[in-house]
Amino acid sequence: MDKLRKRLYQVSEGLELIIALVAVVGVVIAAVNLFPELLVYRTNGEAFLIFLDAVFDVVIGVEFIKMLCKPSSQNIMEVLIFLIARHMIVQKTSALEDLLSVVSIGILFFFRRFMLAT
């Protein structure tokens, strides 16, 4: 039974690495596609938000790959912080939503700091 458990664990780690590699390919393709878009969107404010959304997608993808390769509470917190920041910056939000986003990021920073101290 222990051998089976150990083998299943090894298979799951291999699958995690394969998923991480596929995610790396997707992030690299997305990053390469950002450069032509930057030249097109440099004069339009609304288009810049679309570009910024694509940049956040790449950054969140990189953080997700880090989380897959080294799962830890710190990496999970970083992904959540980037997701909340992306929501607050890119999307049209009300003042209450902005306040909740800032409070959420503050709570995540507090927990991250608390986890690093312990």
N, C-alpha and C positions, 0 to 999 in steps of 0.2 A: 504494500500500500504506500509506503514512503517513497519507493522508487517511482511509482506512478505519479504521486504528488510532485516530486522533484522534476520529472519529465514534463508534466503539464506546465509547471512554472517556467521551465526553459523554453517551451513552445510559445508561451504567452509573451515572454521577453523578446523572442525572435519576431513575433507578430508586431509588437510595439515598435521595434526598430524598422521593420518594413513600412509601417504606417508613417513613421517619422521621415523615412527617406522619400516616400511619396509626397508628404507635406513639403519637404525641402524643394523638390522639383516644382511643385505648385507655387511656392513663394518666390523662387528664382524667376520663373516665368512671369509672375505678377510684377516683380521688381524691374525686370527688363522692359515690360510694357509701360512702366511709369514714365520713362524718359521722353518718348514721343508725345505723350499726353501733356507733359509739362510745357512744351513749346506751344501747343495749341491753346492751353488754358491760361496762359499768363496774363491775358488782358480782361478776362471775364470773371467777375466776383463769384457768381453762382457756379461756374465751371471749376473755379479753384476749390470750392467745397467738395465737388466730386473728386478732384485730384487728391485732396486731403483725406477723403474717405478711403481712396485706394491706398494711400500711404499707411493709414491706420490698419487697413486689412493686412498689409505686408508685415507691419510691426507685430500685430496680434498673432499672425501666422508664425513669426519667429519665436515669440514667447510660447506659443502652443507647442512648437517643436522642442524647445527647451524643457517644457513640462513633460512631454512624452519621453524624452531621453533621461531626464533626472527628475522624477516626480517628487516634489517636496511642497510643503505648505507655502514656502517663499515664492516658488514659481507660480503656484496657483493664485496667490495674492497679486502678483505682478500682472497676470493675465486679466484678472478681474478689474484691477485699477485701469489698465489700458482700455478695457471694454467700456467702463463707465466714462472715462475721459473722451473716448470716441463718440459716445452717445451725446455727451454734453456739448462737444465742439462742433460736430458735423451736422447734427439734426437740429431742426427748429424746436426749441423747448421753451416752456414758460418759466417764470421766475421761481415758482415752487419746485418744478422739476430740476432746475439748476441748483437750488438750495439742497434738495434731496441728494443730488449727485455729489455735491461738495461734502455733505455730511457723510455719505457712503464712503467716499475716498478717505476722509479723515478717520473713519472707523477702521477701514482696511489698513491704513498706515499705523494706527494704534495697535491693532492686532499683530501686524508684522513686527513692529518694534517689541511688543510683549513676547512674541514667539522667539525672537532673536535673543532676548535677555535670558530666557529660560533654557 
